[in-house]
């Protein structure tokens, strides 16, 4: 079942939803509906689109996250599992599973890192390097087209405003 905020449907505009709540619960602030509802709808569409796009490109989001983290680290494209955990904000167990899956697919290798007894270094293979570059290039070109309705100034403004908003929102850990 879709997650429509405050009893809305996909066809109701935020103004329609706010007007209905103004009528049903006079005095309750509804201004946020004009911002949160479009954000939630856009996030859902973008999430669904990314899932479809990655499936078409032949990679899942978790593997792309791992490969991208390694690729962005620069030559020699090697990080410890602890560094990957810190950069991806997923648990050590999830990183271990991602690395094991990517290693089976020939996208990364694992070896003792030398930074500690239990430290493991993960390195992007040539195959992994080719996959991440192809997928990231195609994905970012596709997502650039998704933003086509916004000019450069609009994109910059939206990015800045979303960054400000994100800095004020509680994280999952803070929310408890």
N, C-alpha and C positions, 0 to 999 in steps of 0.2 A: 504494500500500500504506500502511495507517495506520502511524503512528509510535507504537507502544506501547512504553513503557520497559521495559528489561531482560527482554524476551521475554514480556511479559504479553499478555493479550487484554483486550478491552473488558469482558468479563464477570467477570474476576478482580478481587477486591477487593484493595486495597493490603495488607491483612493476609495474604491468600492468597499474594500475590507475595513479601512479606517472609518468610513461613514457608517457602516453597519455597527461597528463597536461604539462609535459616538452615540448612536441611537440606542443601543442596548445597554451600554454602561456609561452614561453621561459622566463626564469629569475624569474618566480614566485617560491618561495620556496615550495618544495614538500616532504621534508624529513619527515614532521609530518605524512604524509599518511601512512608510514611504521609502525607507532606506533598507531595513532588514529584509523585507519580502523580496525586492529585486535582487539583493545580494544572495540570498538563499537560492532563488531560482537560477541565477547565473551560475552559482557554484555547482548546483546539481547538473545543469546542462554541460558545464565545462568538465566536470568529473566524468560524466557519462561519455562525452565526446573523447576525452583522453583515453578512457578505457577501450573504446572502439578503435581509436587510432593506434594505440599500442598493440592491440590484438592484430590489426591489419599489418603492422610492422613486425609482428612475430616476437614480441617481448612483453613480459609482464612488468608492472610498475615497480615491484620490489627488486627485480633484477636490474632494471634500468637505474634505479636509485643507487644500487651498489656500484654498477659500472660507471655511472656518472660521477660518483664521489671519487672513485679511483682516478678517472680521467682528468678531473679538475685539479687533482693534487699535483699534476705536473710530473715530468720524467723523474724517476723511472716508473711512475704510476703504481706505487706501492704504499700501502698504509697498514698499520697493525689493526687487528680486529677491534682493539680498544679505541683507536682513532676513528675507525668507521662508525662504531657505536656512538661516539660523541658527536660526529658530524651528521648522522642520519636521524638521530633522536628516536631510534628503536632500541629494543632491549638487546643485550648481548646474545641471548638465545636466538632471537630473530636474525641477528647478523650472522650467527653461526649457521643457521639453516640456509640463509641466502647465499653465503659463501660456498657451502657444500653443494647446493644446487648449481651454482654458476661454475664450480669446479668440474662437476660431472658433465656439464655442457661444453667444457673446454674454454670457458671465458676468462677464468682466473686460475692462478696457482696459489697454493699455500705452502709456507715453509717456516721453520723457526726464525724469529726475527733477530735474535741476538740482543734484544733490549731487556730481556728477562727470561726466566726459566720457562714460563708458560706463554710468553708472548708469541703470537703468530702473525707473520707478514703475509698480506694478500697482494698479489701482483696481477695486473691486467695482462692477459695474453695478447698475441697479435690478433687472434680471432675476436677476443673481447673488445680490443681497441677498434677494430673494423665495425663491429656491431654497434658499439656505443656512438661512434661518429656518424654512421648511417642513420640510426634511429633519432639521435638528437637533432641532426640536420633536418630530417623530414618532419619531425614533431614541431620544432620551432618554426619552420616555414609554414606549416599548417596552422599553428596557433597565431602566427603573424596575420594570416588571412582572416582568422576569427575576429581579430581586433580591427578589421578594415573599416568599420563604421566610425572609428575614432581617429581624429587627426593626431599628429605628434604632440601638440599641446594638451589635448584631452587625455591622451595616454599618460603623459607625465603627471598631470593633475590627479587623475584617478589613482595612479600608482602611489603618489605622495599621500593622498588622503587615506588610502587603504593601509599604508604603512603606519600612519598616525593612529588609525583605529586599532590596528593589530597591537601596537605597543600598549594600549590601554585595556585590552581584553585579557581576562585571566586565562592562564594555561590550564590544562587538565589537572596538573599537580596542584596549582593554586586553588582551583575550584573545589578540590577535594572529592 
